[in-house]
Amino acid sequence: MKTYKSCLKALIFLSILLAPLSTAIADNFIFLSVRPGSYNTNKRLNIVPLKKDIDISYSFVNIKTGNKNADISSVEADVPYMEPLYLTALKGEERHYGIVVQVSEKNKLLEKRLLIYTIDKREPIGAKTSEKSGVYYRPVLIAFKNNRKDSVYYSLNGDIYTNPHKWNGKPLVLVAEKGKEKKYVLDCYTEDSAGNRSSVKSYAYIINHKEPYLNILSPVDGDFANYQFLYIISKNVQWVKYTLDGSDPVKNGIVYKGPSLLKYSGNINLHIAAKPQWSANVNYIRRSIFLKIRPEKELSITNDYPSGLYKRGIKIGIRRNENEKIFYTLSEKTPKSYDFLFKKKLYLRSVPSAQKLYTLRIRGLKNSGQWGKEYRYFYILDRRNISEAKTESKVQKKAESGLPPSPPVINAGYSKENRGTYIVNVKSLKGIKILYEISSSGTPRDIKPGVSPVVESPLEISVPYGMQGDFLINFAAITSAGIISVQKLLRFSIDKKPPSKPLLFPAPDGSVYDKSIKVTVEKKEGTVFYTMTDDGTEPDDPTENSAKISRELALNGEKGKLTEYRIKMLCRDDNGNISRIFGPYSYIIDMRIPVIPRIKGFENSEKYNSASVTINIPSDYPNMHYTISENGKIPKDPNLKSPLLKGDSLKIEGPPGRETHYTVKILPASVNGHIIGPIKTLKFTIDRKPPAVPELAGVKEGSFYRKQVSISAKRTEKNESLFISYSTSEVPPPDPLKYGEKLTGKLIFDVKNGEAKT
């Protein structure tokens, strides 16, 4: 007992060392090294008995998460607990384990319960904010959109890794002081109930509380011979509107959406209005420009490049009348004769990764000294996106003109060392990543770029001993440009459920057989190994090297002998799973000749004067047939159709008032009647006839005697016993059988002289 307690304490202590105290749990019967719940790492579950002679068995069931009240009464927990259960999941997988644990003591059920574990290694979806990154001209309220079960952690202009804050559900307020601009960097991630964290997402916000700015770079006041270009620069305003007829742009204006050529002529009264971004009271910014556009019917000057937006530098050539000289300025000044004289070409150069603005004003001077009309051009040379365009071109080429990559090549199979582990190798072209999604719920999961995990090494999938699982894995290749291949689905099963106990026919129920038999072994699949003895001793435990049972097992008996076979079995299924050892099972073949031994307490040919006679016949054979006759008749020999004795005794009642002679013949037979023994004959008499009243001699009824009287009685049967009682008074004598004396000779009556007695 002390040894058991010491071992038990050691097991519990070891289990506690292997599992943190916060995850362990114990009750009256068992200790669990990991309490049921959700975890983000693999767990090793130890189940330790807290009492002696406790048997623990279990089975895995498919069950929905959280359904702790499921009916498990019909679930057979038939897997004996022999080793720790390893509860695992792959990266990016959420796997549920339902375990029915049964605790018994000497075949008496003590407890049956359902344990639910979830190994959740899926990265939760990152937190989404209510406002996108950008520039805002107002206070910004940030709330997080996330799964209600997930927690959000954030850092505002800080280090998310060293000092995260848990979001309490109230919006974060981003503001800036008046006249200033403030930048915010918001880092955040989510954490689910199992402790998995999403990747960190970053959002950038600029809260601009600066004064609004509005500048009209083109057109300008003046009188021009060509259409003018509209270009407005604004900051910290919600919108810019304009009209060309002098009406209020706030009410009737066109929303300015970018540079454009105004193809209008005549008197143009350009009114512009802008609404500030940050303004409690609406206070519009307004500008006005007046210009005349009077195109010449026959242009005296023609420019190769009209006003507009260009992505490179331009080389301007001008066609003019031969009798004119062309003067120009690169400012908002009307050209004079002392300004630049236009020769063959004018180069307007751009700056890489920058924007450059040019104003070109041209006027012709005729040989007569008369000035022609003025032309005004406005150019935007913007090369800020040229390098980006080149990069995009390279990416496009690398992505092979947008064609999806080929699906990955899958090479999968069971581990040679352990069929309970399935190994998956996937290959794709160099530089191509492989994504996967795994499911054990029966429905495949689709690949989601940015969410699905990346294959970094061979995938090894396993299940605990006693479990059978079906798995679906979707694979897809993805390029650096985010182009995904067609998905490829892999299906497989892992079976670590040990084989069930084989069925034996006839069943080993303690029956005794009187001939050789064949035991049929029924199994679902696999191989049955066995060991057997025929002398009643317990056989050794079978192994995979023991003899195999194909279908039948012959158990032969020996004539005249009792043979007890004891059998142990071990099963192995087609997946290589080994069962526990079943047995030993006992089969008894008794081919001894049945013999009725000497009957104690019974004498053959004896006479009995009781009402009945019970003959107790001790025998190892339950089948005893008999025949009976009365008054000296000889009964027929009994056979297997003759009546059977009830139990091991025969009770015969004699008829009252008669003396009956009985002859009984008894035939012992084996269980199924295949072997019979010698017939035993019994003879006896039941005498229920009362004896005659004895005749008394030496005295006469009512006589008077003066001398000694000698009384004797005459027996009617040789072995009769006579009892006599008498009295010396008027009181009748008592019952002679109860209170009298046995008469063995003469009975003498006498009195003293002078006395008289009756």
Secondary structure by P-SEA (a helix, b strand, c coil): caaaaaaaaaaaaaaaaaccccccccccccccccccccccbbbbbbbbbccccbbbbbbbbbccccccccccccccccccccbbbbbbbcccbbbbbbbbbbbbccccccbbbbbbbbbcccccccccccccccccccbbbbbbbccccbbbbbbcccccccbbbbbccbbbbbbbcccbbbbbbbbccccccccccccbbbbbbbbccccbbbbbcccccccccbbbbbbbbbccccbbbbbcccccccccccccccccccccccccbbbbbbbbcccccbbbbbbbbbbbbbbbcccccccccccccccbbbbbbbbbcccbbbbbbccccccccccccccccccccccccbbbbbbbbbbbbcccccccbbbbbbbbbcccaaaaaaaaaaaaaaaccccccccbbbbbbcccccccbbbbbbbbcccbbbbbccccccbbbbbbcccccccccbbbbbbcccbbbbbbbbbbbbccccccccbbbbbbccccccccbbbbcccccccccccbbbbbbbbcbbbbbbcccccccccccccccccccccbbbbbbcccbbbbbbbbbcccccccccccccccbbbbbbcccccccccccccccccccccbbbbbbbccccccccccccccccccccccccccccccbbbbbbbccbbbbbbbbbbbbccccccccbbbbbbbbbbcccccbbbbcccccccccccbbbbbbbbccccbbbbbbbbccccccccccccccccccbbbbccccccccc
